[in-house]
Amino acid sequence: MTGPVERYLERSFFAPWRAMSVPQRWIVSVGIVGLILSLISIRDAERSRKMDLLREQFHLPAGIAFTDFDPGGSKVKWPVIRGTVTFSQTQYDAWVSALDDGKTWRPVPVRYRDVTTIGRYSADALRWRDYRPPPRRRDGGLPDWGIFFEAPVQSIRRGRYFCLAVLAVEPPPSRDDEKRDDRAVSCWELGEQDAPVMVIEGVLDTDTRRLHMKF
């Protein structure tokens, strides 16, 4: 006896496949392979786009490879993006030389998490510090420790820390196509009632020349 799954497969797939001619089977097979390759191409393009977001936001040297990268879940509209790079000594020296230059660090328009333009920055919004920021508050008042208290970052003995929080304008635009003009502050400046629409976090391990990023 056959179960419902076997009967479904026989009716929906095996019987029609046996009824096809050889040329028809080739056409169907080529179509299936083409569909699979298209899905892989779309996935890779989305992964590359998310890598580019981190490259642009953290002004990474051209050609540097990610040692770790997590594009986030595919079922979430705005997944959390994480990446890690390790600088060569030459790359590190050049990159660190501009670390405290606010003009260098002014982020490009990000177009992520509904943020299109950051119009205003607080004086300390783009500052790298020598200590971790305090936890932020999520919905419900629970603390959000961000990347700074995760295991790879907790083990850092000497580091520099970056945390940029984007606050939405009030009132927000009334139409989806209306340009926003959000405001950026450092996470150290957030109040208990502030609810960032986006947070960009970075941690530089100055001993290993490794940069951890979260978007």
Secondary structure, 3 states (H helix, E strand, C coil): CCCHHHHHHHHHHHHHHHHCCHHHHHHHHHHHHHHHHHHHHHHHHHHHHHHHHHHHHCCCCCCCCEEEEECCCCCCCCCCCEEEEECCHHHHHHHHHCCCCHHHHCCCCCCECCECCEEEECCCCCCCECCCCCCEECHHHCEECHHHHCHHHHCCCCEEEEEEEEECCCCCCCCCCCCCCEEEEEHHHCCCCCCCCEEEEEEEECCCCEEEEEC
